[in-house]
Amino acid sequence: MLDNASKAFFHLLARSSTLKKIASRYGMRSPTSFARRFIAGETVEEAIVAARQVEAAGLMQTLDFLGESVSTLAEADAATRDYLRVIDAVIQAGIGRNLSLKLTQLGLDVDRASAVDNLRRILERAEDFFVRLDMESSHYTETTLAIFETLWQQNYRNIGVVLQADLHRTEQDVERIVALGARIRLVKGAYREPASVAFPSKADVDAAYAQLMKRLLRDGTYPAIATHDEAMIHEAQRFATEQHISKERFEFQMLYGIRRDLQASLVSQGYRVRVYIPFGHQWFPYFMRRLGERPANVGFVLRGIADEAR
């Protein structure tokens, strides 16, 4: 009940155009603002600075130029051109070449064929990058996977996809992508979904995540275990050790600014850790969804800051 109420509340905030305007005007002005801890900034130059700091700490990174649900082809084209500029900036900066993006940012809600064409433009410019298709709400799951499969069959092999453990369908989707030999980032799920589509309780989501995580560790192609849940991380470590799965066969992924102490600890133990670095003017909806993933997230963020301080 609280999980659903939390998601509903923060998703409502995320859709508020008034709050979004206020946040865009004031939220990133101060380098010490609360949002700055979790968002690298609004420009690619700021994102590159953050990426260099992450890499200097022995971590890997993926950049996400935030944006979604554009409503015109002109907006989709602008977002695509923005991503092309991001790619050029990453190449010039000499940082790790790894990107994450959303298909609705490229026009999926307007015209599917145009969105796919925009994605191809990005993939062709990002020939020696790895590009992850972020998963959005369950409304887009099948379409996203179908587009991913089409591109994979057309020999775009520098791509991966995200699957959400809270959805009932994800066990079958894991098998579908594992059969291709493609890379999966496994997350718990940040979107508000009905009980007919997703597990309503945190305990059920955790159980599903643990099961899918073990399947990917055993048989997946370089899976990304994306979580800040220490119990889940410890279970992944235990299972990998028990099954003689080397640390080079998978990576952990965490959000920028969250549990940096845990990120450093895993690196010191020889694990690969990638940090998801979001940036751009459209940061407010993303930030609200992260807080709304579960009622404890606001407290979780504050405790994470306190844990690092200790």
Secondary structure, DSSP 8 states (H G I E B T S, - for coil): -HHHHHHHHHHHHHT-HHHHHHHHHHTTTSTT-TGGGTS--SSHHHHHHHHHHHHHTT-EEEEEE------SHHHHHHHHHHHHHHHHHHHHHT---EEEE-GGGGTTTT-HHHHHHHHHHHHHHTTTSEEEE----GGGHHHHHHHHHHHHHTT--SEEEEEETTBTTHHHHHHHHHHHT-EEEEE---S---TTTB--SHHHHHHHHHHHHHHHHHHSSS-EEE---HHHHHHHHHHHHHTT--GGG-EEEEETTS-HHHHHHHHHTT--EEEEEEESTTHHHHHHHHHHTSTTHHHHHHHHHHHHH-
